Amino acid sequence: MIPREQFEQNGFVAVPGFLDPSEVATCNRELERFIPEVVPSLPPEHVFYEDRDAPSTLKQLQSLHEHDPWFAELMNGKPRALAEQLLGSEVTAENMQFFNKPPGIGQPTPPHQDAYYFKLDPPDALTMWMALEEVDEENGCVRYVRGSHLKGLRPHGPTGTLGFSQGMTDFGTAEDDAEEQVMPASPGDLLAHHALTIHRADGNSSSTRSRRALGFIFYSVNAKQDDAAREAYHRQLAALQEGKLSPPNLPQRD
Ligand SMILES: O=C(O)CCC(=O)C(=O)O
């Protein structure tokens, strides 16, 4: 089956070896430059730590493509071309993220549907996730619920998890369990999922291994921002965060 058929049928697709080992090595080198040189000057809502007082516990970065030309070029190359193929339309590059689960303390990613955060009508968007190192059940690989993108948006509520503040409140039905697919990945392997696909990841239970990945979010040009829904969501988040962040500064996924 071609990737677009798999994506439409299952709500996700795996593309092994999307980047080759030398391209992955370059990504890792660019991150090693970016993290010490640029991250200290980023707005706080684009940088999340497991422990705010310990820089080694960096867990998430937002909008890399806006902060650095190298990452903008990466996002607008092969990932954009694949997004256009999978969504069958032109796309806009919305967010590029770095995800880590530091050894021992990396928290689970709660079950969620990205469409809950994006507030698009129609929700024609996708997220790509690319492993930068071996990722398996020990250090917290991604899990997808096959076919869930065809069944609409499920209820979400606060999770208390920094970076993924909203999660599903009714996750764990018999169908969720039966259809869940565990997605181990090697460096350079890419997963792409539809904005309505239910997904989650375990925490990192290894005491020595990190779990580093890059995320790319693209919207179809056919997807329109539902401004009323987004404003209501921002008001709810601002209240939740006790006014610490002002709505215009909220990142796409927080
Ligand atoms: O890295 C993770 O644990 C999950 C990332 C995720 O939920 C996403 O890219 O949509």
The ligand as a Gaussian input file, in Angstrom:
#p B3LYP/6-31G(d) Opt

LIG

0 1
 O        7.033000      12.465000      21.648000
 C        5.981000      12.080000      22.168000
 O        5.960000      11.438000      23.203000
 C        4.649000      12.336000      21.551000
 C        4.644000      13.406000      20.549000
 C        3.253000      13.719000      20.138000
 O        2.307000      13.499000      20.831000
 C        3.068000      14.330000      18.848000
 O        4.057000      14.554000      18.129000
 O        1.910000      14.592000      18.497000

